[in-house]
Amino acid sequence: MQAGRDPISDVAGAVWDGLRQIGDCSYAILPKDVAHSLAGFKKAVITQITTALQWEMEWIDDRVAGGDKLREEWREKCRERTSQTAQ
């Protein structure tokens, strides 16, 4: 008995196969050393972008943590002032 086919998966697979073929052709038209150098360059650029994005995400996390700390300090000062004026 034949398993049911998923037309979405079939289309997605066909699209990916087509993109893979285009990618293969784009490197096949280049001389081997140029293709390898280009691939190395692209990977190095992507690595630097990834590193920069990771740094940015860590910076955001640190700023949010700093904001939480500052907000808590402000609340504490506000409580102190409120308690001083109530006395």
N, C-alpha and C positions, 0 to 999 in steps of 0.2 A: 504494500500500500504506500502510495506516495504521500509524503508529508506536505501540509499546506504551505504554499509559498507566500512570503511577505513581500508585496509589491514595493513597499517603501524601502525595504532593505535591498531589494534587487536594483532599484533606481539609484540608491545611495552607493551601492557597490559599483555600478556602472560609471557613475560620476567620478568616484575615487580612482577607478581604473583609468579613466580618460585623463584625469589630472596627473596621475603617476606617469602615464605614457608621455604627456607633454613635458613633464619635468625631466624624464629620461632623455627625451629628444633635445631639450635645451642644453643639457650637458654633453650629449653625444656629438653635437655639431662643433664643440670646442676641442682644441688639442688636449690630450690627456693631462699634461702638466698644468695647463691653464684651468681646466675644469677642477682639478684637485686644489689648486691655489685659490680659485674663486670660492669653492666650498669651504676651505679653511678660513678665508676672510669672512664669509657670511656667518660661520659658526662663532668666530671671535667677536663679531659685532653683536650677535644675539647674546653671547655670554656677557658682554659689557652692559647691554640693555637690561638683562636679567639681574645683574648685580646692582645696577642703579635702581631698578624697581624694588628689589629687596631692601636696599638702604632706605628708600622712600617709605616703604611700609613700616620698617622699624622706627623711623623718625616720627611717623604719624602715631604709632603706638606709644612712643615716649612722650609726645606732646599731649595725647589724651590722658595718660597717667599723670603728667604734670598738671594738667587742667583739673583733674579730679582732686589732686592734693591741694592745689590752690583754692578750689571751691570749698573744700572742707575747712581750710584755714579761715576763709572768709566767714563761713557759718559759725565757727567757734568764736571769732571776734565779735560777730553780731550777737551771739548769745551772751558774751561777756558784757557788752554794752547794754543789752536789754536788762541783764541782771543788775548792773550798776545803777541804771536809771530807776529801777523798781525799788531800790533801797532807800 
